[in-house]
Amino acid sequence: MLLVLAGPLLLSLVLHEFAHARVALAFGDPTALRAGRVTLNPLRHLDPIGTIALLFVGFGWARPVPVNRFLLHPPKLGNIMVSLAGPATNLALALLAGVSLKILATLPAANLDSPMGEMIFQTLLITMGINIILGLFNMIPLAPLDGHHILGELLPEHMRYGYAMFQQKFGMMLLMMLILGPRLLSYTSGKDIPGPIAWVFHHAMGAAVQLLGI
């Protein structure tokens, strides 16, 4: 199962980070290019500890792509588009995997009852799930996730400094509470307490499966 999970996870993380780097270059910032990040080479993007944590713990991270906002043209739109690029790529991959599943399910020749057919089906399903998680999770407006850059650019000018200070002090702490809080509550209470992230993913995945009819 771990091997089936590793392939889609690797693809999803690498394309997410590559999208950030490539869009930053398109808006005039060569920082990621100079750091060797405009590439599909996984070794340039993956953080070993973050990848292992994602596989075994359920959350993790890749190496953040360096972006210089002041080299983006225009800076505001550029930063929004660079931040959107990663999650949008994940949601596009989820859609592609979902459509592939739908097509596969309608082909008698696919023989989904065979070991190979079942493995392909499960791989596509996992790919869809991973990318729904990554796409939605990274839109949470808490540092260091992509969503906090997007919200920061959309705020009025006079609110940005206070917002940046808030994210610097509390963003990571709130994110950890969001991720680990429900698990700690479940452990201490002996009851299964789903967190907001799990709730959103469960309903998003359910909606995708229902929409595709798979």
N, C-alpha and C positions, 0 to 999 in steps of 0.2 A: 504493500500500500504506500509505503514511504517513497518507493521509486516512482510510482505513478504520480504522486503528489509533487515530487521534486522537479520534473520536467515542466509542467505548467507554471509552477511557482518561479522557476528560473526565467522562463520566457516572459512572464508578466512583470517581474521586477526590472529586468533589463530593458524592456521596451518602455516601461514607465520612465526610467531615468534617461534613456536615450531621447525620448520625446521632449523632456525638459531641456536637455542640452541642445538639441537641434533647433527648437523654436527660439531659444535664446540667441543662437547664432543668426537665425533668420531676422531677428529684430536688432542685430548689430552688435551683440555682446560676444566677443571671441574668448571669454574667460574659460568656459567649459571646453572649447576646442583646444586651447593651450594646455589644459589639464588632461587632455586625452579622453574626454568623456563623450565626444561625438562619435561613438562607436557602438557596435553591437557585441563587442567582446565582454563577456560576463565578468571577467576579472577586474575590469575597470569600474564596475558599478557595484558589485556585491560587497557587503560588509560581512565577514565570516561569522561574527557573533550574532549579528542581526538576522542573518539567514537561518542559522541553527535555531535561534529563538523562535522564528516564525514557524519552522517545521515542527518543533516539539512543544512550544508553549502556546502558540496560537497568535502571537503578535511579534513583530520584529521590524527591521528597517534595512534599507540599502544605504550606500554612501550618498550623502546629499550632493546634488550638482551645484558647483559654485556659479553664482550669477551676480553680476554687478549691475544693479538697477540703473545706475547713472550712465551706463553705456548702451542701454536699451533705447530705441527710438520708435515711437515716443515712450518715455519711461512708464507711465501709468498703464497704457494699453499693453505694452510689452510685458510688464510684470504680471498682469492678469493672464495674458495668453500663455506665458511660460508656466505659470502655476496651474493653469487649466490643462495644459498639454498632457501631463502624466495621468491624472484621473480620466480624462477624455479618452486616452489611449486604452486604458483598462476597460472602460465601458464599451469601447468599440470591439475589443477582443472578446468581451463577454457576449456581445451581440453576434459576432462571427461564430463563436463556439456554439451558441444557442441555435442559430440558423443551420449550422452543420449538423447538429443533433436532430433537428426537425427533418432535414433532408435524409439523413441516415436512417431514421425511423421509418421512412416511407419506402425505402429500397429493400425489396425482398432479398436481393443478392447480398445485402450487408450481413445477413445471418447473425443477428445480435445475440442469439442463444449460444453461439460458439464461443470458446475462450477468447479468441482474437476479437470477435465482434463486441463481446462484453467489455474487454479491456479498452477498446477504442471509445465505446460509449461512455465508460466511466471517466476516461481521460478528458473527453470533451465536457462532461458534466462538471468535473473538478475545475477545469479551466474556466468555465462560465462562473462557477461559484467564487473562485479566487479573485477573479477580476471584478466581480460585483463588490466583493469586500474591499478590495484595494481602491476601486473608483469612489465608492461612497465614503469609506473611512478617511481618505485623504482630503475630502472636502470639509471635514470638521474644522471649524475656525479656531483651532488652538495650535499654538506653536509646538513643534516645528512643522506641522502639516501644511499642505498646500492651501487649504481653505483660509488659513489665517493671513496669508499674503493677499488673497483675493479680497477678503473683507477689509483689510487695511487700505487697499487702494480705492475701495468704494466709499470709505468714510469721508466726511468733510475734512478739509485741511486742518482745522483747529482741533480736531479730535485725534489726529494721527499720533502725536507724540505720547499722549496719555495711553492710547491703545497699545503702542509699541512697548511702553514701560510695563503695562499690565501683562502683556504676553511674555515679556522677558522674565518677570517675577513669578507669574502664576500659570502660564500656559502649559508647561510640561507637567506641573503638579496636578492640574485639573485633568489633563489627559490621562495620567497614570491612575487617578481616582476613577475616571470613567471606565478604564480597562480593568483595573484590578479590584475596584470596589465591590462589584457584584460577586466576584469569585471569593473574596474574603467573607462577605456576608453569607454566601452559600456554605462555606466551610464552617463558620462559627455557628450558624443556625441549624446545619444539617439538612437544609432544604435547598432545592434547586431554584435559585433566584436569577432569572435572565436579566442581563444588563441591557441598556438602551441600544448598544451597538449590535448585540446578538438579536434583539427584537427587530431592529431595522433590517438586518441581513436576512433573517428568517422570512419576513414579509416580502422583501424585495426578491428573494430567490423563489418564493412561492408564486409571486406575481409573474415572474419570468417563465417559470415552468408552465403555469396555467395559460399564459399568453401564447406560448409556443405549442401547447398541447402535447407535451412529452411526458 
